[in-house]
Amino acid sequence: MAVFDNRTMFVLFWLFLRFLRLRRDNLTHRSLLNEISGIQELTGEPRRRNRRSGRQQREEIRRSRRRFVFLTTIAANAPLVNTVDRRIWTRFRSRNWWEDVVLRTWNDSDWVENFRMTKATFRFLCNRLRDRINRIHTRFRSAVMVDQRIAITLWKLGTNCDYRTIGHLFGVGRSTVCEIFRETCKAICDELLAEVIHLPTQHEAQRIVAGFRNKWGFPQALGAIDGSHIPILAPEINPTDYYNRKGFYSIVLQAIADDNYCFMNVNVGWAGSVHDARVFANSSVYQKLQENTLFPNITENISGVEIPLVLLGDPAYPLLQNLMKPFSDNGRLTPHQHRFNRRLSSARMVIENAFGRLKGRWRCLLKRSDCNLDILPNVVLACCVLHNLCEQHRNPFNDGWLEGVEDFEGPNEQANIPDDRSAINIRRAIMEHFSNE
């Protein structure tokens, strides 16, 4: 089979177009001859001269066809010419740092320090996302491979560097970094979110309850709930809606964490000015709590009261049968109530620590994000998924990452939702349990 270079292919394509034009002209000449013949019959003019003109036109068409065949034969049998690759689609960028330094010389500590996870966890992530983000090479440019795509995304999430700097580092264009970052974050959410972040089964719930009891001495606790502000640039549309009570623009991340700092449920996207209680009241967690379908039906008799599985929250949340919050400090709390508040606060700190580890590991959540609001939830959810992966795979956490992790939350305002009467009895029974220990 003959192989042609770009120049030869261009000549053949031009000749083919020329041939089509000749065919079109041929049809035009034939129709013209028919029209001339009809006119001659009506006028009675001699047809000999016209026939001679028609013969001349047909002869010209034959010569054109022979010329086309001759040029095609020359092009097909012309020797191949070594042409120089023309870099008209991409600029040259070096990938030596990624291919020769990172992949060949870095050990696990280097991977954890720079990509926030071990190389084994990185490989696990590549295998899970390969079918989703893999691209093939084309004649115009070489594709960015799966491992490099994920590395670019992790670097952006862990450092919040600008696209230009990351492009120079990994040897790709700035727009390519932006596209890879968006596609990979969406792939992480689509492929791993439901698997990594989910409410516990009955067996998992029993383990979590035992963890809270052994670590902080709080019975029947299945998790802690709280909200965290993710800083953003002031949006162009309705910016005042995103200006929170702490004095900056943000969106709200509501999450539930277990005793191992892993998220069991996340809800992100509400404007920063919205109160935590409103975010909670409009979430699927609240609806399932109302329907008694959020947790497995595991109860324990404490001080003569059947205590269900409960979440631990701060005063911003309402007091429900499955949601405990501290007593309001009005200056007249009893010693038993103080003890309950201290025990609940120490157990509830698991969600604060989870947020700290999340933002310390993925530092893009600490700085004002320049992402559009339509893709920012995917970025935050991808960080939560990667946080759980690192915690579940026992990846080390460097305490130095907590440097600069500020407390954006502070004391929350009281919720305006009335307390549940049966929940008051449950809280009193747990308080008496602490007093009798």
C-alpha positions, 0 to 999 in steps of 0.5 A, a space after each residue: 500500500 502506497 504511503 503519501 506525505 502531506 504534500 502529495 496528499 494535498 496535490 491528490 486532493 486538488 486534482 480530485 476537486 479539479 476532476 469534479 469540476 470537469 464533470 460539472 462542466 461536461 454536463 453544462 456543455 452537453 445541456 448547452 449543445 442541446 439548447 443550441 440544437 433546439 434554437 437551430 430547429 426553430 430559426 432554420 439556421 445551419 447546424 454545421 457550424 454549431 456542430 463544429 463548435 460542439 466538437 471543439 468543446 468535447 475535444 477540450 474536455 478530452 484534453 483536460 481529462 487526459 491532463 488529469 490522468 497524466 498529473 495523477 500518475 505523476 503524483 502517485 509515482 513521485 518519490 516520497 520527500 522527507 518533510 520537516 514536522 511543522 509545529 503549528 498546533 502546539 508549542 514545545 514544552 518540556 516534561 522532563 521534571 515530571 517524567 525524569 524527576 517525579 516518576 523516577 526519583 521521588 519516594 513516598 515522603 516526597 509524594 505525600 509532601 507534594 501530592 498529599 498522598 502516597 504513591 500507592 494511593 495515587 496509583 489506586 486513583 489512576 486505576 479508578 479514573 483511567 476509563 473516564 479521563 484517558 485520552 488517545 494520541 492524534 496526528 496533531 498532538 500527543 495526549 496528556 496521560 492519565 497519571 499526569 492529569 491526576 498529578 496536575 489536579 492534585 497539585 492545583 488542589 494542594 497548592 492553589 497555584 495559578 494555571 500558568 505556573 502548573 503548566 510550566 511545571 508539567 509541560 502543558 499549556 495554561 488552557 490545558 491545565 484548566 480543562 484537565 482540572 475541571 474534567 478530573 474533578 468532575 470525574 472524581 465526583 462521578 466515579 467515587 463520591 457515592 462509594 467513598 462518602 456514604 451513610 454507614 451500614 448497620 455494621 459500620 454504625 456499630 463500629 462508629 458508635 463504639 469509637 465515640 464511646 471509647 474515645 470521648 465517652 459519648 454513648 449512641 453517637 454516630 457522627 458530628 455535624 457542622 458547617 464550614 465556609 469556603 472562601 470565594 471571590 465576590 461573584 458578579 451576580 448577587 454578591 451580598 448573598 455570599 457575604 457571610 457574618 465573618 466578613 468575606 465571601 464564601 459558600 457553605 460546606 455542611 458535613 457529617 464526620 465519623 470518629 476517624 475524621 471521614 465524611 459520611 455526608 456532604 452538602 455544598 453550594 449554599 451562599 455564605 450568608 445563609 445560616 447553618 440551621 437553614 442549610 440543615 433544614 433544606 438538606 437531605 439529612 434533615 428530611 431523612 431524620 424526619 422520616 427516621 430513615 437516616 440511621 439504622 434502628 439501633 437503640 440503647 436504654 440509658 436512665 430508663 429511656 430508649 436512646 436512638 443513634 444521634 448526631 452531635 451539633 453546636 447551638 446553631 442546630 435544633 434539638 431533635 431526637 437524632 440530633 443533640 446540641 449543648 445546653 444554652 449557656 445563660 449563666 445559670 447552668 447546673 454542674 450536670 449540664 456543664 458536664 454534658 456540654 463538655 462531653 458533647 463538645 469534646 466529641 463534636 470536635 471530630 468535625 472541626 478536626 476533619 475540616 482542619 485536615 481537609 483544608 490543611 491537605 487541600 489548601 485550595 479551600 483556604 484561599 479565595 477560589 477563582 473558579 466559577 460558582 457552577 464548577 466550584 461545588 465539584 472542586 469542593 466535593 472532589 477534595 472531600 472524596 480525596 480526603 476520605 481516600 487518604 484517611 481510609 488508606 492511612 496516608 500520613 498527615 503532616 501537622 505542618 499543613 495545619 499552619 495557616 488553617 484559620 478558624 473561619 467558623 467561630 461561635 455560631 448563633 442560636 437556631 430559631 427552630 424550636 426544640 423537640 419535646 422528646 429530644 429534651 428527654 433524651 438529652 436529660 437521660 444522657 446527662 444523668 448517665 454522665 452524672 452517674 459515671 
